[in-house]
């Protein structure tokens, strides 16, 4: 694993980095890529008024991966992982697990007690499902045909220490 640092403050150039990371995964539609960009733009525009939080892993040259997470509205201590993406050339090398662990640590510091993540049930998302399970999440719900016929939503949950 190459050397990297974490950064929480989002900056305008991160919009392009986020778009590139999400697009490079090959998993997401144009609409989903636009949503990732919109969350970042909202955070830049609204700063602390936005409930979205970001964590970036970067080296001297580029953003290597990131998470976007936040307190679920109307809850006391439940957080959503909206995005976790690692650069395509680093996938499978442990950076995602490190990002998730640091994100969980930051959530705990904010008083978070449980974390949720969701993904598609489609076969191409099997590595994503396995990733969440390897990070200690368990399947909490299965919403049949949520996205479209044959594409269900799997909601994963993890109770923090």
N, C-alpha and C positions, 0 to 999 in steps of 0.2 A: 504494500500500500504506500502510495507516495505521501509525502509530507503535505499537510494542509492546515489551515486555521478555520475557526468558526467566526461567523459574523452575523449579528442579528439585525442590524440597521439596513433597511432596503434603500437602494439608490436608483435613480433613473436608468443607468445602464443595465441594471438587473432585469429590466423588462425584456430586452433582447436575449439575455442569457437564459431566462426562464422559458421564453418561446423556443429557443434552440434546444434546450434540454427536453422539454415536453415533446416537441416534434420528433427529436432523434430517437425517442423510445419506440416509435412505430405503433404504439398502442392506441393513441388518442386521435379522435376526429378533429376536423378543423374547428368545430363548435367547442369542443373540450379545450383545445389549445387557447381559444379566445377567452374562455372562462378563466384559465390560469393567468392569462395576461390581465384580465379585468380585476382579479383579486389583488394583483401586485399594483396596478394603477390606483385602485381604491386606497391601498395602504400608503402609497406615496402622496396622494391627494389629501387624505384625511389624517394621516399620521396617527397620533394616539387615539383619535376618535374612532378609528377603524378597529374592529375586534380581531382582524387577521394579524397573525404574527408570523415572522419568517425566520428561518435559520439557514444560512448558507455555509457550505464547505467550499473553500477556495484555496488555490495555491497562488503563486506570484503571477500566473498567466491568465487564469480563468476561474469561473464558478464551476465546481466539479459536481455539485448536487445541491439540493435544497429541500426543505420542508416548509409547508404552509399549514398552520394549525390555528385553532382558536377555541375559546370558551363557547360552548353551545348556548345560544340565547335562551334565557329563562331557566338556566340550570345553575346550581351553586358551585359545582366542581367537576363537571363533565366536559371533556374537550374532544373536538374532532380533528383528525388528521385529514386535511383537505387534499394535500399533495405531498408526495415524497417521490423525488425523481433524482436519479444519478446519471451522469454522463454515460452514454452508450459504451464507450471504450473502457469504463471502469466498473461496469455492472458485473456482479458476481465476485467482487474482490473484498467485500466487507464494508464498503463505505456506507451503504444503505443502513446496515445494522448500527454503525456508529452514529449516523445522523439520527436514527430513531431513538437510540439510547440518550443522546444529548437533548433531543426534543422532549423526551419523557422527563428528563432531569429539570428542564426549564418549566415544564408544566407543573411538576411537583413544587418547584419554588414559588409558583403562583397560586398554590393551594389546590391544584388539580388532583383528583383521586381516581378518575377513570378516563380512559381514552378509547375512542371509537374510530374505526376506519372502514371504508366500504369499497367494494370492488365488484366487478362483473363476474358472473358464473361461467362466462364463455371460456372455452378451452385455452385460448391465447392468454388468459389471465391466470392460468394455473401457477406460473412462477410467482405472481403477485400474491396469490392465496398462500402459497408455501412460505413466502417471505414473511407475511404477517404472523403465520403460525410459528416460524422460527424465532420471531421476536417476542414470543410469549402471548400472542393474542389468541383468542378462541372464537369460533363462530357463534355469534349471539342470535342472529336472525337470517332467514333466507326468504326473500320476497320474490315469489315466483312471477316470471314474465314482467318484471318491474320496468326494464328499459324498453323491451319489445318482446314479442313472442320468442321464446327460447333463450332469452337473455335476462336472467334474474339478478337481483342485487344480493350480495352477501355482506352482512354487517359483522365486523369483527370487533371484539371488545377486550380490554385489558384493565385490570385493577392495578393501580400503582401502589407501591409500598406505603 
